[in-house]
Amino acid sequence: MTTSTKLYELTITEAADMLRQHEISSVELTQAHLDRIREVEPKVRAFTLVTDDIALKQAEEADRRLRSGATVSPLTGIPLAIKDVICTKGVTTTCGSRMLENFKPPYDATVMERLHAAGIVMLGKTNMDEFAMGSSTEHSAFFPTHNPWDLERAPGGSSGGSAAAVAAGMAMGAYGSDTGGSIRQPGSLCNVVGLKPTYGRVSRYGLVAFASSLDQIGPFARNARDAALLLQAIAGPDAWDSTCSPEPVPDYSAKLNESIKGLRVGIPEEYWVEGTHPGVVKNVREDIERLRELGAEVEPVSLPHSKYGVAAYYIIAPAEASANLSRYDGVKYGYSYRDTDDMWEALEKTRQYGFGQEVKRRIMLGTYALSSGYYDAYYKQAEKVRSLITQDFTRAFERFDVLASPAAPSVAFKLGEISDPYQMYLQDVFTIPANLAGICGVSIPGGFSDGLPVGFQLLGNFFAEDVILRVANAFEQVTDYHKQWPRALVGVS
């Protein structure tokens, strides 16, 4: 750390070393981030709730653990932000919706239990598209989040608040959820690392469900090494989640520095679709050449069914959402319309006023796809396409260790610029196939076009997070994109 470096500019790895050496305290580190939030949050609006008191108490406890000489986690005393779709006991969890505006879960999600055990400091809950349905964080019921690189532009979504908080220095790292690209796409637009783990690598217990066969919790960080630490803390089997894999969890940091010479990198031919921003194409082509210069063996590969991914996803995900969101009926918890004596009117008005337009659109899509006479024509066909996409990846990973592509088809777009829902859905064209197949993927800073970040996506086989993180780390050693700070916040102390 240089004398000019501010505490909020430290990486998790740097801060963890300083905490263990007692060069700084967690209280100092936490206060620096709370001060940063006070200065920057009015411009960015990344948080639905800032938990100052909780954060400082957790920081004091972390300092006690650090002073005691006991073995501590690399995350002990590290200030992090949590997407407002992850249940936090006694702390409001809104999912960006009026439906859950005042909901305080009576329990912690499994990932929160693991993070508390690791000694993290929770700075607050981050804004998101309502029930994680969106690609811009404009569909939050409360307010849109602004991209720290250009405050007139969107940060991506649905985990836009988490990505923006890390990019703006308001948190050292954050957690989000990725159903069709909701970690990688905002990671791309905000110039941070966004990692979607393999389906089943991280417990979904306490993650408010959107599409249960697609959702996965993952981290945002400023570099691959920090992302490895954040994933390490939450990965592993969980008896509370029957879809959570018993697959052993490796040490994600152990092989980060290994060379990628000889690693086989496939470039999907179908991931260069018409309409992709020229700056994205240019930067990602150059990023791929960097991997070749590092000794990787780069060749094209075909994933022929990926072009059907968006269509299949927007049958499967809304169908699962239709089922998952049927629980919000105003009876047990959440918003409830009470200005009537009629039970059916109360149910209808609860959902009418409690849900936003995008959520209602997807519920309608999903209900239609599952309805009598249409199930075979839509949902069943979409699941067949899902199987074909999975088979494409299986064949590709027989030849390649990693696949490389753009993370998003554009740089950050202006708030309000995309009004057509279908055009917004296409923001996830490069990320959706990985969710349908269940494989892991990461977006890393891959350059800039007209001053706006471009994301470079690396896809790995099932449970190959260590491989894509190693490639990401090698790429970071020969680039400095991940070290750049948002120009829109230059001059904000």
C-alpha positions, 0 to 999 in steps of 0.5 A, a space after each residue: 500500500 502506498 501512502 496515497 492509497 485510500 483504504 477503500 482502494 485496497 484489494 481483499 488480499 491486500 487488506 487481509 494481509 494488513 489486518 493480520 499484521 495489525 497495520 490497520 483494524 477492521 473498524 478503520 477499514 469498515 469506517 473508510 467504506 461507510 464514509 465512501 458510501 456516504 460520499 458516493 451512494 447519492 450518485 450511484 444508489 447501489 444500496 437498498 439498505 446500509 447497515 452501519 451499526 451491524 457493520 461496526 459491531 461485526 468489525 469490532 468482533 473481527 478485531 477481537 478475533 484478529 488480536 486473539 491470535 486464533 486462526 482466522 479466515 482471509 475474509 475476517 474483518 473484510 467489508 462486503 455487500 450482499 444482494 437483497 435477494 439473499 436472506 439475512 436474519 432480522 435484516 430487511 430482504 426486499 428482492 427489490 420489490 414492494 411485495 417484500 418491502 418490509 420483510 425481515 427473514 427469521 433465518 440466515 441463508 446458508 451463504 450468510 451463515 458461512 460468511 458470518 463464520 468467516 468473520 465478514 463485515 456486512 455493509 448492507 443490502 444491494 439494489 437489484 431488478 425486482 426478484 432478479 428479473 432484469 438486465 439493468 437494475 431499472 426494474 427495482 421497485 425503489 430506484 434505478 442504480 447508476 453505473 459508476 463509469 457513467 452516471 447516466 448509464 445502467 450498471 447491468 442487472 439483475 445484480 447491478 447494485 452489487 457490481 456498482 458497489 464494488 466498482 465504486 469502492 463502496 465495498 471490497 467485494 459483494 455477492 449476487 445471484 446469476 440466473 441468466 447472466 445476472 452476475 457476469 453481465 453487470 460485472 462486464 458493464 461495471 469493470 469488475 470480476 463477476 463469477 457464476 459458479 457451477 450449478 450446485 457448487 453453492 447452496 441456494 438455501 435462503 436465496 429467494 427463488 426466481 428460477 430454481 434450476 438456474 439460480 446460483 449465488 456468486 461473488 463480485 471482486 476487483 480481481 481473480 484472487 479476491 474472487 477465489 477467496 469469496 467463492 471459497 467461503 461459500 462453496 460446498 455441500 449443504 443438507 438444506 439444499 438437495 440440489 447442492 453438490 457433494 463434490 469436494 471443494 478445492 483450494 481455489 487460490 492454490 493454483 492461481 499462479 500456475 502458467 496457462 501455457 498449453 491450456 486449450 481455449 475454444 472460441 465459440 463461433 456462435 458468440 459473435 452475433 450480429 449487433 454486437 458493439 464493435 468496441 466489444 468485438 475489437 477488445 475481446 478479439 485482442 483479449 483472446 490474443 493475449 491468451 495466445 501470447 501467454 501460451 494458450 492453444 486457441 482454436 474455434 469451436 461450434 456450439 450450434 444450439 446456443 442461438 436458441 438459448 434466449 428463446 429456451 430460457 424465456 420459456 423455462 425461467 418464467 415457467 419456474 418463476 410462475 410457480 415460485 412466485 405463486 407463494 406471494 398471495 398476501 396471506 403469510 408474509 409480504 405485502 397484503 391488500 386489505 381494503 376488501 372483504 373478498 378473499 379473491 379480490 384481496 389475492 388479485 389486488 395483492 399481486 397487482 400492486 405488489 409486483 412490478 410490470 416486468 415480474 408480472 410479464 414473466 409470470 404471465 409468460 410462464 403461466 401460459 407456457 405451463 398451461 393445458 394445451 401449451 406445455 408440450 409446445 413450449 416448456 417441453 420443447 424448451 427443455 429439449 433445447 436445454 439438453 442440446 445446449 448442454 450436449 454442445 458444451 459437453 462435446 466442447 469440453 472434451 477438446 477444450 479446457 476453457 471457452 472464451 467470448 464476450 460477456 455482454 453484446 454491448 457496453 453500458 447503455 443509458 438508463 431508459 434507452 432500452 424500452 423493448 423487453 426483447 432487446 433487454 433480454 438479448 443483453 444476456 445472449 452470451 451468458 444464458 447458455 451457461 445457466 441452461 447447461 449449469 457450467 461455471 463462468 466468469 466475466 473479467 475486465 477486458 478493456 474499454 470502448 469510448 471509456 466504458 468497460 468491456 467484459 471478457 467471459 471465460 466459461 469452464 466445465 462443471 466444477 472447473 472454477 479453479 481453471 477459469 480463475 487461473 486463466 483470469 489471474 494470468 490475464 490480469 498479470 499482463 493487463 491493467 484493466 482491472 486496476 482502473 477506477 471509474 472516471 465518473 467518480 474521479 475527484 470524489 474523495 
